[in-house]
């Protein structure tokens, strides 16, 4: 049996440091033991400059909940054509601390402060995104235009 794991400043510091040292500028810290678990619970540390490709989860059990533990993020929601339908700042100091994103909703998130970490929960098992879940209108992570697109998303929060 897995021992209790406390979520404290030291853990957030370790995950943030791993994100800073990652080529993608983000790092997960899983609390679930296996990707096959029925509940996926994790810390998601994302540094400014990281590009989270807009995507959605089509499985009706894959609503996602994010609660910011430290820092600030910009959440962007899109329609089927890639038009921004809503944006919100999620900040550990509020007034908005988190969000539940219904399955089928295109979304992306940008980090607005170094050391930002949120707690994420969604139904398992983990499943890689399908082509239908990836936003065809947004550049892939490896696309040369991805950095410019990420900066456009960040500019929504200037």
N, CA and C atoms as a LAMMPS dump frame, in Angstrom:
ITEM: TIMESTEP
0
ITEM: NUMBER OF ATOMS
474
ITEM: BOX BOUNDS ff ff ff
-5.0000000000000000e+02 5.0000000000000000e+02
-5.0000000000000000e+02 5.0000000000000000e+02
-5.0000000000000000e+02 5.0000000000000000e+02
ITEM: ATOMS id mol type element x y z
1 1 1 N 0.84 -1.176 0
2 1 2 C 0 0 0
3 1 3 C 0.89 1.246 0
4 2 1 N 0.479 2.246 -0.769
5 2 2 C 1.23 3.492 -0.886
6 2 3 C 1.038 4.317 0.393
7 3 1 N 2.107 4.956 0.847
8 3 2 C 2.057 5.801 2.041
9 3 3 C 1.39 7.135 1.716
10 4 1 N 0.794 7.783 2.718
11 4 2 C 0.238 9.121 2.487
12 4 3 C 1.327 10.062 1.962
13 5 1 N 0.94 10.938 1.067
14 5 2 C 1.881 11.91 0.51
15 5 3 C 1.323 13.301 0.742
16 6 1 N 2.056 14.108 1.488
17 6 2 C 1.595 15.444 1.816
18 6 3 C 1.935 16.421 0.704
19 7 1 N 0.987 17.285 0.416
20 7 2 C 1.192 18.334 -0.58
21 7 3 C 1.607 19.581 0.195
22 8 1 N 2.895 19.871 0.16
23 8 2 C 3.424 21.012 0.902
24 8 3 C 4.316 21.848 -0.006
25 9 1 N 4.84 22.925 0.549
26 9 2 C 5.692 23.811 -0.241
27 9 3 C 6.911 23.124 -0.812
28 10 1 N 7.473 22.195 -0.061
29 10 2 C 8.663 21.487 -0.549
30 10 3 C 8.333 20.647 -1.782
31 11 1 N 7.186 19.983 -1.777
32 11 2 C 6.778 19.192 -2.949
33 11 3 C 6.531 20.107 -4.139
34 12 1 N 5.825 21.223 -3.92
35 12 2 C 5.581 22.169 -5.014
36 12 3 C 6.902 22.701 -5.561
37 13 1 N 7.859 22.973 -4.674
38 13 2 C 9.178 23.439 -5.122
39 13 3 C 9.866 22.396 -5.995
40 14 1 N 9.815 21.123 -5.586
41 14 2 C 10.468 20.05 -6.362
42 14 3 C 9.825 19.895 -7.742
43 15 1 N 8.509 19.93 -7.791
44 15 2 C 7.826 19.759 -9.086
45 15 3 C 8.076 20.972 -9.981
46 16 1 N 8.079 22.16 -9.388
47 16 2 C 8.371 23.372 -10.171
48 16 3 C 9.796 23.362 -10.712
49 17 1 N 10.741 22.921 -9.892
50 17 2 C 12.135 22.818 -10.342
51 17 3 C 12.249 21.833 -11.5
52 18 1 N 11.555 20.706 -11.4
53 18 2 C 11.57 19.726 -12.499
54 18 3 C 10.961 20.325 -13.757
55 19 1 N 9.92 21.136 -13.612
56 19 2 C 9.308 21.788 -14.778
57 19 3 C 10.286 22.77 -15.415
58 20 1 N 10.953 23.571 -14.588
59 20 2 C 11.933 24.54 -15.113
60 20 3 C 13.045 23.854 -15.886
61 21 1 N 13.411 22.639 -15.469
62 21 2 C 14.496 21.908 -16.114
63 21 3 C 14.034 20.997 -17.248
64 22 1 N 12.745 20.972 -17.509
65 22 2 C 12.19 20.137 -18.574
66 22 3 C 12.188 20.914 -19.89
67 23 1 N 12.503 20.255 -21.003
68 23 2 C 12.457 20.958 -22.293
69 23 3 C 11.071 21.541 -22.6
70 24 1 N 10.012 20.911 -22.088
71 24 2 C 8.639 21.388 -22.335
72 24 3 C 8.176 22.398 -21.283
73 25 1 N 9.017 22.664 -20.293
74 25 2 C 8.73 23.612 -19.21
75 25 3 C 7.489 23.231 -18.403
76 26 1 N 7.263 21.926 -18.263
77 26 2 C 6.178 21.453 -17.405
78 26 3 C 6.493 20.053 -16.909
79 27 1 N 5.857 19.731 -15.779
80 27 2 C 6.104 18.434 -15.163
81 27 3 C 4.885 18.034 -14.345
82 28 1 N 4.484 16.776 -14.493
83 28 2 C 3.426 16.199 -13.671
84 28 3 C 4.042 15.447 -12.503
85 29 1 N 3.321 15.436 -11.402
86 29 2 C 3.656 14.588 -10.258
87 29 3 C 2.383 13.804 -9.95
88 30 1 N 2.382 12.527 -10.307
89 30 2 C 1.178 11.709 -10.167
90 30 3 C 1.012 11.179 -8.748
91 31 1 N -0.23 11.214 -8.273
92 31 2 C -0.578 10.579 -7.005
93 31 3 C -1.173 9.194 -7.251
94 32 1 N -1.734 8.973 -8.435
95 32 2 C -2.244 7.646 -8.78
96 32 3 C -1.047 6.735 -9.071
97 33 1 N -1.215 5.459 -8.809
98 33 2 C -0.09 4.538 -8.934
99 33 3 C 0.177 4.103 -10.364
100 34 1 N -0.873 4.104 -11.184
101 34 2 C -0.737 3.602 -12.543
102 34 3 C -1.627 4.421 -13.472
103 35 1 N -1.209 4.525 -14.727
104 35 2 C -2.06 5.208 -15.712
105 35 3 C -3.377 4.476 -15.928
106 36 1 N -3.451 3.231 -15.5
107 36 2 C -4.678 2.444 -15.634
108 36 3 C -5.657 2.695 -14.493
109 37 1 N -5.245 3.418 -13.441
110 37 2 C -6.146 3.685 -12.321
111 37 3 C -7.411 4.394 -12.794
112 38 1 N -8.513 4.155 -12.091
113 38 2 C -9.798 4.746 -12.476
114 38 3 C -9.886 6.227 -12.132
115 39 1 N -8.967 6.721 -11.321
116 39 2 C -8.927 8.136 -10.974
117 39 3 C -7.493 8.624 -11.148
118 40 1 N -7.324 9.639 -11.974
119 40 2 C -6.015 10.247 -12.173
120 40 3 C -5.964 11.551 -11.374
121 41 1 N -5.029 11.614 -10.428
122 41 2 C -4.846 12.78 -9.57
123 41 3 C -3.374 13.168 -9.63
124 42 1 N -3.115 14.436 -9.9
125 42 2 C -1.734 14.841 -10.103
126 42 3 C -1.529 16.317 -9.851
127 43 1 N -0.283 16.672 -9.608
128 43 2 C 0.138 18.06 -9.638
129 43 3 C 0.64 18.331 -11.044
130 44 1 N 0.324 19.503 -11.558
131 44 2 C 0.759 19.897 -12.889
132 44 3 C 1.495 21.226 -12.734
133 45 1 N 2.82 21.19 -12.815
134 45 2 C 3.646 22.396 -12.742
135 45 3 C 3.932 22.848 -14.164
136 46 1 N 3.586 24.089 -14.457
137 46 2 C 3.788 24.635 -15.801
138 46 3 C 4.473 25.99 -15.661
139 47 1 N 5.569 26.144 -16.354
140 47 2 C 6.324 27.393 -16.324
141 47 3 C 5.926 28.284 -17.502
142 48 1 N 6.085 29.611 -17.351
143 48 2 C 5.862 30.498 -18.493
144 48 3 C 6.712 30.047 -19.68
145 49 1 N 6.122 30.102 -20.853
146 49 2 C 6.807 29.671 -22.063
147 49 3 C 6.428 28.276 -22.513
148 50 1 N 5.721 27.529 -21.67
149 50 2 C 5.268 26.191 -22.055
150 50 3 C 4.01 26.307 -22.91
151 51 1 N 3.929 25.494 -23.941
152 51 2 C 2.766 25.489 -24.841
153 51 3 C 1.951 24.226 -24.628
154 52 1 N 0.737 24.416 -24.138
155 52 2 C -0.212 23.312 -23.986
156 52 3 C -1.161 23.394 -25.181
157 53 1 N -1.023 22.467 -26.104
158 53 2 C -1.814 22.473 -27.331
159 53 3 C -3.301 22.434 -26.979
160 54 1 N -4.121 23.308 -27.569
161 54 2 C -5.559 23.217 -27.329
162 54 3 C -6.077 21.817 -27.686
163 55 1 N -6.926 21.317 -26.81
164 55 2 C -7.438 19.957 -26.979
165 55 3 C -8.754 19.824 -26.222
166 56 1 N -9.386 18.682 -26.393
167 56 2 C -10.602 18.341 -25.659
168 56 3 C -10.558 16.851 -25.369
169 57 1 N -11.407 16.432 -24.457
170 57 2 C -11.546 15.012 -24.145
171 57 3 C -12.969 14.628 -24.509
172 58 1 N -13.133 13.707 -25.442
173 58 2 C -14.468 13.361 -25.927
174 58 3 C -15.177 12.32 -25.065
175 59 1 N -14.432 11.535 -24.321
176 59 2 C -15.021 10.527 -23.436
177 59 3 C -15.879 11.226 -22.379
178 60 1 N -17.134 10.822 -22.255
179 60 2 C -18.077 11.465 -21.328
180 60 3 C -17.652 11.374 -19.87
181 61 1 N -16.688 10.517 -19.56
182 61 2 C -16.204 10.416 -18.173
183 61 3 C -14.986 11.294 -17.919
184 62 1 N -14.534 12.039 -18.919
185 62 2 C -13.248 12.751 -18.813
186 62 3 C -13.367 14.25 -18.539
187 63 1 N -14.368 14.674 -17.75
188 63 2 C -14.352 16.051 -17.261
189 63 3 C -13.071 16.225 -16.436
190 64 1 N -12.5 17.424 -16.459
191 64 2 C -11.261 17.693 -15.718
192 64 3 C -11.51 18.796 -14.702
193 65 1 N -10.883 18.678 -13.554
194 65 2 C -10.931 19.736 -12.548
195 65 3 C -9.51 20.171 -12.234
196 66 1 N -9.288 21.492 -12.267
197 66 2 C -8.004 22.096 -11.912
198 66 3 C -8.237 23.003 -10.707
199 67 1 N -7.367 22.928 -9.711
200 67 2 C -7.377 23.852 -8.576
201 67 3 C -5.951 24.366 -8.406
202 68 1 N -5.771 25.678 -8.506
203 68 2 C -4.442 26.27 -8.432
204 68 3 C -3.967 26.282 -6.978
205 69 1 N -2.797 25.699 -6.771
206 69 2 C -2.188 25.664 -5.444
207 69 3 C -1.186 26.793 -5.248
208 70 1 N -0.513 27.167 -6.345
209 70 2 C 0.472 28.246 -6.275
210 70 3 C 0.572 28.901 -7.64
211 71 1 N 0.617 30.223 -7.652
212 71 2 C 0.846 30.948 -8.896
213 71 3 C -0.418 31.363 -9.612
214 72 1 N -0.281 31.534 -10.924
215 72 2 C -1.368 32.066 -11.749
216 72 3 C -1.3 31.468 -13.147
217 73 1 N -2.478 31.122 -13.646
218 73 2 C -2.615 30.566 -14.993
219 73 3 C -3.682 31.334 -15.757
220 74 1 N -3.561 31.305 -17.079
221 74 2 C -4.613 31.799 -17.952
222 74 3 C -5.267 30.609 -18.63
223 75 1 N -6.561 30.457 -18.423
224 75 2 C -7.326 29.376 -19.048
225 75 3 C -8.048 29.939 -20.258
226 76 1 N -7.969 29.235 -21.383
227 76 2 C -8.628 29.672 -22.612
228 76 3 C -9.528 28.54 -23.099
229 77 1 N -10.795 28.875 -23.349
230 77 2 C -11.76 27.928 -23.904
231 77 3 C -12.086 28.352 -25.326
232 78 1 N -12.315 27.375 -26.199
233 78 2 C -12.503 27.636 -27.624
234 78 3 C -13.76 26.932 -28.133
235 79 1 N -14.304 27.447 -29.251
236 79 2 C -15.363 26.72 -29.948
237 79 3 C -14.715 25.762 -30.954
238 80 1 N -15.533 25.084 -31.71
239 80 2 C -15.053 24.069 -32.669
240 80 3 C -14.138 24.646 -33.751
241 81 1 N -14.259 25.959 -34.018
242 81 2 C -13.457 26.597 -35.066
243 81 3 C -12.206 27.269 -34.534
244 82 1 N -12.014 27.247 -33.211
245 82 2 C -10.832 27.851 -32.627
246 82 3 C -11.036 29.27 -32.134
247 83 1 N -12.275 29.768 -32.198
248 83 2 C -12.555 31.097 -31.647
249 83 3 C -12.584 31.007 -30.126
250 84 1 N -11.984 31.992 -29.475
251 84 2 C -11.991 32.032 -28.013
252 84 3 C -13.413 32.327 -27.549
253 85 1 N -13.943 31.448 -26.709
254 85 2 C -15.294 31.643 -26.178
255 85 3 C -15.268 32.18 -24.751
256 86 1 N -14.179 31.916 -24.055
257 86 2 C -14.058 32.393 -22.68
258 86 3 C -12.601 32.296 -22.258
259 87 1 N -12.225 33.2 -21.399
260 87 2 C -10.899 33.165 -20.813
261 87 3 C -11.044 33.555 -19.349
262 88 1 N -10.159 33.033 -18.532
263 88 2 C -10.214 33.334 -17.104
264 88 3 C -8.832 33.202 -16.509
265 89 1 N -8.549 34.049 -15.545
266 89 2 C -7.328 33.927 -14.763
267 89 3 C -7.647 33.033 -13.571
268 90 1 N -6.844 31.986 -13.411
269 90 2 C -6.941 31.1 -12.255
270 90 3 C -5.742 31.425 -11.377
271 91 1 N -5.991 31.846 -10.143
272 91 2 C -4.933 32.367 -9.284
273 91 3 C -5.063 31.772 -7.89
274 92 1 N -3.958 31.353 -7.317
275 92 2 C -4.005 30.786 -5.97
276 92 3 C -4.509 31.799 -4.945
277 93 1 N -4.405 33.094 -5.253
278 93 2 C -4.914 34.133 -4.363
279 93 3 C -6.336 34.564 -4.729
280 94 1 N -6.946 33.882 -5.712
281 94 2 C -8.32 34.181 -6.105
282 94 3 C -8.406 35.427 -6.955
283 95 1 N -9.609 35.863 -7.298
284 95 2 C -10.864 35.338 -6.784
285 95 3 C -11.282 33.992 -7.385
286 96 1 N -10.688 33.61 -8.535
287 96 2 C -11 32.309 -9.137
288 96 3 C -9.795 31.396 -8.917
289 97 1 N -10.009 30.273 -8.239
290 97 2 C -8.934 29.347 -7.879
291 97 3 C -8.846 28.147 -8.806
292 98 1 N -9.946 27.828 -9.494
293 98 2 C -9.948 26.612 -10.288
294 98 3 C -11.117 26.57 -11.241
295 99 1 N -11.243 25.416 -11.884
296 99 2 C -12.273 25.248 -12.91
297 99 3 C -12.547 23.763 -13.095
298 100 1 N -13.766 23.448 -13.463
299 100 2 C -14.099 22.124 -13.972
300 100 3 C -14.437 22.299 -15.441
301 101 1 N -13.749 21.562 -16.292
302 101 2 C -13.918 21.663 -17.747
303 101 3 C -14.69 20.439 -18.212
304 102 1 N -15.901 20.648 -18.733
305 102 2 C -16.676 19.501 -19.214
306 102 3 C -16.015 18.829 -20.423
307 103 1 N -16.187 17.515 -20.521
308 103 2 C -15.662 16.79 -21.685
309 103 3 C -16.217 17.438 -22.953
310 104 1 N -15.45 17.361 -24.017
311 104 2 C -15.867 17.936 -25.294
312 104 3 C -15.532 19.403 -25.454
313 105 1 N -14.994 20.057 -24.43
314 105 2 C -14.668 21.484 -24.466
315 105 3 C -13.195 21.669 -24.841
316 106 1 N -12.949 22.352 -25.951
317 106 2 C -11.572 22.669 -26.323
318 106 3 C -11.005 23.66 -25.31
319 107 1 N -9.779 23.399 -24.845
320 107 2 C -9.16 24.263 -23.85
321 107 3 C -7.638 24.22 -23.958
322 108 1 N -7.034 25.268 -23.408
323 108 2 C -5.59 25.34 -23.236
324 108 3 C -5.346 26.155 -21.981
325 109 1 N -4.13 26.085 -21.482
326 109 2 C -3.77 26.837 -20.293
327 109 3 C -2.356 27.365 -20.477
328 110 1 N -2.133 28.588 -20.031
329 110 2 C -0.793 29.182 -20.079
330 110 3 C -0.391 29.576 -18.661
331 111 1 N 0.866 29.415 -18.363
332 111 2 C 1.394 29.816 -17.063
333 111 3 C 1.73 31.294 -17.117
334 112 1 N 1.282 32.022 -16.1
335 112 2 C 1.513 33.463 -16.052
336 112 3 C 2.555 33.872 -15.015
337 113 1 N 2.993 32.917 -14.193
338 113 2 C 4.03 33.19 -13.186
339 113 3 C 4.938 31.978 -13.036
340 114 1 N 6.236 32.207 -12.845
341 114 2 C 7.12 31.074 -12.549
342 114 3 C 6.668 30.38 -11.261
343 115 1 N 6.869 29.073 -11.203
344 115 2 C 6.539 28.301 -10.013
345 115 3 C 5.069 27.973 -9.864
346 116 1 N 4.28 28.152 -10.914
347 116 2 C 2.837 27.902 -10.832
348 116 3 C 2.532 26.41 -10.904
349 117 1 N 1.63 25.97 -10.019
350 117 2 C 1.268 24.552 -9.921
351 117 3 C -0.228 24.443 -9.66
352 118 1 N -0.882 23.515 -10.375
353 118 2 C -2.277 23.22 -10.041
354 118 3 C -2.45 21.731 -9.788
355 119 1 N -3.473 21.419 -9.011
356 119 2 C -3.888 20.044 -8.769
357 119 3 C -4.914 19.71 -9.832
358 120 1 N -4.762 18.554 -10.465
359 120 2 C -5.668 18.122 -11.542
360 120 3 C -6.271 16.777 -11.177
361 121 1 N -7.543 16.65 -11.468
362 121 2 C -8.234 15.385 -11.235
363 121 3 C -9.134 15.096 -12.423
364 122 1 N -9.081 13.844 -12.881
365 122 2 C -9.978 13.397 -13.945
366 122 3 C -10.069 11.881 -13.879
367 123 1 N -11.078 11.354 -14.506
368 123 2 C -11.257 9.909 -14.522
369 123 3 C -10.143 9.248 -15.317
370 124 1 N -9.721 8.101 -14.848
371 124 2 C -8.774 7.283 -15.583
372 124 3 C -9.561 6.248 -16.364
373 125 1 N -8.89 5.363 -16.998
374 125 2 C -7.439 5.34 -17.134
375 125 3 C -6.96 6.428 -18.092
376 126 1 N -5.668 6.716 -18.005
377 126 2 C -5.073 7.675 -18.921
378 126 3 C -5.264 7.183 -20.353
379 127 1 N -5.604 8.102 -21.236
380 127 2 C -5.705 7.777 -22.666
381 127 3 C -5.066 8.911 -23.453
382 128 1 N -4.156 8.587 -24.337
383 128 2 C -3.539 9.596 -25.2
384 128 3 C -4.622 10.251 -26.049
385 129 1 N -4.401 11.511 -26.387
386 129 2 C -5.374 12.223 -27.206
387 129 3 C -5.491 11.581 -28.587
388 130 1 N -6.704 11.503 -29.076
389 130 2 C -6.953 11.013 -30.428
390 130 3 C -6.874 12.194 -31.397
391 131 1 N -6.778 11.945 -32.687
392 131 2 C -6.771 13.063 -33.646
393 131 3 C -8.015 13.955 -33.52
394 132 1 N -9.17 13.372 -33.192
395 132 2 C -10.406 14.158 -33.058
396 132 3 C -10.385 15.043 -31.815
397 133 1 N -9.528 14.724 -30.86
398 133 2 C -9.448 15.511 -29.634
399 133 3 C -8.434 16.642 -29.736
400 134 1 N -7.561 16.562 -30.702
401 134 2 C -6.583 17.627 -30.925
402 134 3 C -7.229 18.719 -31.773
403 135 1 N -6.927 19.941 -31.458
404 135 2 C -7.482 21.068 -32.206
405 135 3 C -6.776 21.176 -33.556
406 136 1 N -7.49 20.883 -34.632
407 136 2 C -6.909 20.923 -35.978
408 136 3 C -6.491 22.343 -36.358
409 137 1 N -7.105 23.338 -35.735
410 137 2 C -6.844 24.744 -36.051
411 137 3 C -5.669 25.329 -35.263
412 138 1 N -5.068 24.569 -34.363
413 138 2 C -3.941 25.066 -33.56
414 138 3 C -2.664 24.34 -33.962
415 139 1 N -1.526 25.027 -33.882
416 139 2 C -0.281 24.354 -34.251
417 139 3 C 0.071 23.243 -33.26
418 140 1 N 0.685 22.199 -33.772
419 140 2 C 1.21 21.132 -32.923
420 140 3 C 2.376 21.695 -32.115
421 141 1 N 2.728 21.001 -31.056
422 141 2 C 3.814 21.46 -30.189
423 141 3 C 5.128 21.624 -30.952
424 142 1 N 5.375 20.776 -31.944
425 142 2 C 6.621 20.817 -32.702
426 142 3 C 6.576 21.782 -33.891
427 143 1 N 5.426 22.384 -34.162
428 143 2 C 5.262 23.295 -35.297
429 143 3 C 6.052 24.583 -35.045
430 144 1 N 6.745 25.11 -36.052
431 144 2 C 7.513 26.348 -35.874
432 144 3 C 6.65 27.554 -35.46
433 145 1 N 5.359 27.509 -35.722
434 145 2 C 4.485 28.628 -35.358
435 145 3 C 3.901 28.492 -33.951
436 146 1 N 4.213 27.4 -33.252
437 146 2 C 3.628 27.153 -31.935
438 146 3 C 3.992 28.245 -30.926
439 147 1 N 5.238 28.72 -30.964
440 147 2 C 5.656 29.737 -30.001
441 147 3 C 4.878 31.035 -30.202
442 148 1 N 4.686 31.437 -31.441
443 148 2 C 3.915 32.656 -31.717
444 148 3 C 2.458 32.481 -31.289
445 149 1 N 1.893 31.302 -31.514
446 149 2 C 0.508 31.044 -31.098
447 149 3 C 0.4 31.09 -29.566
448 150 1 N 1.369 30.5 -28.879
449 150 2 C 1.369 30.55 -27.407
450 150 3 C 1.421 31.99 -26.919
451 151 1 N 2.234 32.813 -27.549
452 151 2 C 2.316 34.225 -27.149
453 151 3 C 0.986 34.94 -27.384
454 152 1 N 0.254 34.562 -28.418
455 152 2 C -1.089 35.148 -28.637
456 152 3 C -2.021 34.767 -27.49
457 153 1 N -1.945 33.522 -27.047
458 153 2 C -2.78 33.102 -25.911
459 153 3 C -2.382 33.858 -24.652
460 154 1 N -1.085 33.991 -24.404
461 154 2 C -0.629 34.73 -23.228
462 154 3 C -1.076 36.189 -23.27
463 155 1 N -1.095 36.786 -24.468
464 155 2 C -1.49 38.191 -24.612
465 155 3 C -2.946 38.438 -24.211
466 156 1 N -3.753 37.395 -24.2
467 156 2 C -5.142 37.544 -23.74
468 156 3 C -5.195 37.962 -22.28
469 157 1 N -4.098 37.79 -21.555
470 157 2 C -4.078 38.048 -20.103
471 157 3 C -3.187 39.234 -19.724
472 158 1 N -2.758 40.022 -20.721
473 158 2 C -1.932 41.211 -20.433
474 158 3 C -2.768 42.302 -19.784
